[in-house]
Amino acid sequence: MDVTAQAEAAQGGERPAMIRLTGVGKTYPDGTTAVHDLDLAVGAGELVVLVGPSGCGKSTTLKMINRLIEPTTGTIEIDGRDVMSQDPVALRREIGYVIQQVGLFPHQRVEANVMTVPLLLGESRATARERAHELMELVGLDVETYARRYPHQLSGGQRQRVGVARALAANPPVLLMDEPFGAVDPVVRVRLQDEFLRLQRELGKTVVMVTHDIDEAVRMGDRVAVFATGGRLAQLGTPAELLGRPADDFVADFVGSTRGLRRLAVTPIDPALLEPMDGVAAGDLAAAVDLDSSLEEALAAMLRDDRAVVGVRDGARFVGVLTPNGVHRALRASLRDPAEEPA
């Protein structure tokens, strides 16, 4: 399946497309092509991650969506409207934008930073302040503690949380994120990723995110778009598809030789592949995980407790056990092409 077909067949095609790029290209006056003939559909409520080496066009693509960079060719639509037909300033006010450097106003307190866009859109100060306080709590910043602080009084992770809150302040349907967690240490980065995934489950925004880190891409994305040098979209698919069926040698090299291990983290437990309890008492299952766990979490539980099986719970009820053979079968099943299934 070619990249264009992938764009239509995967989640962006199954859900109504909130963002659609058709034949989009960017060539600079010196002849450099940053993005080449890009087709990409992002479904409503979907999180798509753009990943690739430096200079591959991923950040250029993100900036073309909100017209910080103007495309040379093609069309970009948000909710069915061509972005080129809209006032760029008004367009950007309707799109949340989070960058690595955060971009907070240093002379304004946290509360005022988050209130900025609602005030620009004509909200009253009281309404904007209420919204700011709601969002600060949502991203894990206590209002009493942080509302009156200035950005320089915050840690890097706290500043990034303020940046996310500010991007969400106008309740935008679309959120663009350019290396949003790249400027913090690895431990804080994982916490911010977890926090954002929680927010995304709660808010259901349409998100396009840029990263250079393949581990972050497969951890965060519903789908991942791998860009190659020259602005070519090399592959678009779910994390499991990307890791299990690289489209070409470039993608295989980029995702790395440990992609088999990474697949464990992005493959969920399949209830159909669990073994029956067969008289095993729940109390005898020292190793146990929840049904919504990944294969990586299940295998880690087996190794931690030195067990040949791990019990799988749905709430308080055990629904079966997962064996190493079950892990293997689940990995194979995750790569099965639905188009090859019998009708």
C-alpha positions, 0 to 999 in steps of 0.5 A: 500500500502506498503512502497516499492509500495509507493516509486514506485507509488508516484512522484519519480515513475512518474518522472524519478528517479534521486536518487534510493536506493534499499535494502539499509542497514547500520549495524555497527560492534557492531551490531547496525542497523542504516538503514534497507532494505530501498527502496526509489526513488527520482524523478528528480526535486523533494524535498523529506524530511526525518523526524523522531526521533533522531537515526532513520537513516535519517542522515545516509541515507543522508550520504550514498548517497554521501558516507560519510558513506558506506552502508552495503547492497543494491545499491544507484544510482544517474542518473542511476550510482551506487555510489559505482562504482565512486570515492567518492571525485569526486562523492561529488564534483558533489553533493551539500551538506548543513549542519546545522553548514554551514561548511564555511572556517573561514579564507576565505571571502564569495566570496572565500567560494562560489568559492571553488568547481568550482575552484576544478573542474578546472574553471578559477578564473574569471568564478568561481568569476562570478558564485559566484556573481550570486549565492550570488544575487540569495540567497539574499546577495548583492555582494558589501556588503557581498563578502569581508566579513568573515563568523564571520562577518555574522549573522547565517541566512546569513552564511546559505545563503552562505552555500546554494550558495556554494552548488549550485556553481558547478550547481549540479543536486542533493542537500543534506541538513542535518538540514539546517535551524536548527541553526537559530531562528524561524523567520529567519528559516521561511524566509530561508525556503521561500527563498529556496522554491523560489530557488527550483521553479526556479532551479528545483534541486533534493533535499533530506533534513533531519529534525527532525521537522514535521512542516518543513517537510510538509512545504518543501517537495513534499513528506515526508519519515517518519523514525521509530526507527531502521532505518525502513521507516514507511511511504512515501507520500505527506504531505497531505497523511501523515497528512490525512492517517498515515500508523500506530500508530507510524506515527500518534503519530509522526505527532501529534494530530494537523495533521488535522490543518496542513493539511490546510496548505498543501492542495491547493484550488481546482477550482472544489470545488468553488461555483459560484459568484451568483451575488456577486459583486467582490467589496463586497468580502472583503476577497479574496485570489489567486487561488494558495493559501492554504486552511489555507490562505483561512480560515485565510482570512475568519476569519480575515474579519469575512466573511462566504465566501472568494473570489478566484482570478485567476490573476485579475479575480474572479473565484468563492467563497470558503465556509467553506463547500468547505474547508471541501470537499477539505480536504476530496477530498485530501485524496481520493485514486486515485486507488479507482477512477472508470476507 
